[in-house]
């Protein structure tokens, strides 16, 4: 048993983190575009 077999990467956790990051980017992008459309500099 080598290190690769012992420590397996948790695929579900990585997927949740990626979805969470994409959701934050989408929300911030939406807020930014709303500010731009209202004439903020």
C-alpha positions, 0 to 999 in steps of 0.5 A: 500500500503506497501513499496514493492508495492511502490518501484518496482525494475526496471528489465530492468535497472538491465538487462542492467547493467548485460549485460554491466558488462559481456561485460566489463569482456569479453573485458578485458578477450580478451585483457588479453588472447591476451597479454598472447599469445604474450608472455607478463608476 
